[in-house]
């Protein structure tokens, strides 16, 4: 399991509770927050582009995030 954790990295959207970020980090996953790698209020399409550029998986609670054009 630890090998998998080392391979996966995530971007936590602003609406993801800090406890989720802490627990994922504690489990060995690399997790960056929007505040750490972008700017507060980043648009969904910009966040998606950033995740693709860095090969990171987005964690979000934003129900309309999949509505990207």
Secondary structure as GFF3:
##gff-version 3
##sequence-region A 1 69
A	DSSP	alpha_helix	2	7	.	.	.	ID=ss1
A	DSSP	beta_strand	9	12	.	.	.	ID=ss2
A	DSSP	alpha_helix	18	26	.	.	.	ID=ss3
A	DSSP	beta_strand	30	33	.	.	.	ID=ss4
A	DSSP	alpha_helix	34	37	.	.	.	ID=ss5
A	DSSP	alpha_helix	44	54	.	.	.	ID=ss6
A	DSSP	beta_strand	57	59	.	.	.	ID=ss7
###
